[in-house]
Amino acid sequence: MPDAPGDLAPTASSHLDHDSLRVLGDALARLDAGFAALPPAPPAAQDAAAADVLAEVADRLRDNFPYFHPLYAGQMLKPPHPVARAAYALAMWVNPNNHALDGGRASSAMEKEAVSQLAAMFGWREHLGHLAGGGTMANLEALWVAGLERGGAVLASELAHYTHARVCGVLGLPFEPVPADDRGRMDPGALEARLARGGVGTVVATVGVTANGAVDPLDRILALRERHGFRVHVDAAYGGYFTLARDLGPGARRAFDALHGADSIVVDPHKHGLQPYGCGCVLFRDPSVGRHYRHDSPYTYFTSGDLHLGEISLECSRPGAAAVALWATQRLLPPVPGGAFARGLESGRKAALELHRRLAADPRFLPAFEPELDIVVWAVRGAAASDCSRLARATFEAAARRDLHLALAAIPARFLGLERAGIAADASAVTCLRSVLMKPEHLDWLDGICGRLSAAADEALAG
Ligand SMILES: *Cc1c(COP(=O)(O)O)cnc(C)c1O
């Protein structure tokens, strides 16, 4: 062990927030006081061995990329807000279960309030919805309801999240990909041609593609619904919160403004909503779909006639702490246009546009299309597609040696316009660098990011 436990106080070089521990201590005392009338049942003293185990855990956890640092600009990983972390931890002393009101009265009420705020963000005053383990579970639930309401095939863009095909397999629904246009958005012409052949029950629009931030043209998909009659589910697990941003391009803005017309929406508070993992959300526009969940559990619903969240959720036990953390975060940072939270999203998008601009001006790089949200994807130029892939991997590693952590993504060659760039197309996909600039601080760190990237690319190209 490099340091004796207990000798390490936060210092000027601390990167992790220690402050919220003090705030948490005060809040814990306040929570404790609420139960003061109970007969004494003092908690067991801390086992000294637990401190050793925790020190070992801390050492083990050092083996991670520094996701919390602005130079981590790779995958879709955003640190939870300190208030979310503290609220989640505080709730752990009670450990409520939001399956039923018996298991978590306060946290169930907080879940309903927090979820209503998310529904309002999409323009819904009425809705049925709840939190889920994540986007995959939330999408599963939306497609389960879609299958019961409509049946038929489920269509999604070829760039939709890979879990849709798998979830449809679980649900026994046929799944078909729809081609994307050269900017990575579902091609409405291809969709219309498929609809004309019949048998489609549901179209999944991805509002914020995980790989590249493309936004499917939801407004045009909804117009096709008028003529062909199908259900529209919107997978906004990553992108949903961008509806609050005021600086979107016109195509993306039209798609976000159409969100209220969807039949169901999934958004992941654990992606862009500053939450710890284990927090997705599914929303239905028509509350009457609640009838599909009807069941008659003899042992969970005793305490009141109020709605138990377990009556409208596929999962049974769920962490009340996730709801408490989301409620606390939205209390501090309401999800409204122009608020501090929305400005954070705008800042990340500004960083993405600026990084894209600098890459486009640099002869060593070939960026894919201009970012619609906060994801930038670019190739490192080589003589042929396979050279580009090799150079991207080398740049990725050279950047990591300089503490800049990017991601890699295999992108179909047609999104890069290789021919125009004079690059031989000897492969159908090109490994590119990918950066999700989802922290508000990324904008201030852009020079630091670009400087390290430039040095890393020079090393890769020389090697
Ligand atoms: C992340 C993501 C998912 C999957 O959500 P999890 O929370 O990882 O289960 C689904 N769809 C999209 C668009 C995503 O970005």
The ligand as an SDF file (V2000), in Angstrom:
LIG
                    3D

 15 15  0  0  0  0  0  0  0  0999 V2000
  -26.9100    4.5580  -23.6910 C   0  0  0  0  0  0  0  0  0  0  0  0
  -27.9970    4.3690  -24.6370 C   0  0  0  0  0  0  0  0  0  0  0  0
  -28.8730    3.2670  -24.5280 C   0  0  0  0  0  0  0  0  0  0  0  0
  -28.6970    2.2080  -23.4930 C   0  0  0  0  0  0  0  0  0  0  0  0
  -28.8980    2.7470  -22.2200 O   0  0  0  0  0  0  0  0  0  0  0  0
  -28.2070    2.1250  -20.9020 P   0  0  0  0  0  0  0  0  0  0  0  0
  -28.5580    3.1250  -19.8830 O   0  0  0  0  0  0  0  0  0  0  0  0
  -26.7470    2.0240  -21.1900 O   0  0  0  0  0  0  0  0  0  0  0  0
  -28.8330    0.8020  -20.6640 O   0  0  0  0  0  0  0  0  0  0  0  0
  -29.9090    3.1790  -25.4410 C   0  0  0  0  0  0  0  0  0  0  0  0
  -30.0600    4.0970  -26.4070 N   0  0  0  0  0  0  0  0  0  0  0  0
  -29.2440    5.1510  -26.5500 C   0  0  0  0  0  0  0  0  0  0  0  0
  -29.4720    6.1470  -27.6460 C   0  0  0  0  0  0  0  0  0  0  0  0
  -28.1710    5.3220  -25.6750 C   0  0  0  0  0  0  0  0  0  0  0  0
  -27.3360    6.3680  -25.8370 O   0  0  0  0  0  0  0  0  0  0  0  0
  1  2  1  0
  2  3  1  0
  2 14  2  0
  3  4  1  0
  3 10  2  0
  4  5  1  0
  5  6  1  0
  6  7  2  0
  6  8  1  0
  6  9  1  0
 10 11  1  0
 11 12  2  0
 12 13  1  0
 12 14  1  0
 14 15  1  0
M  END
$$$$
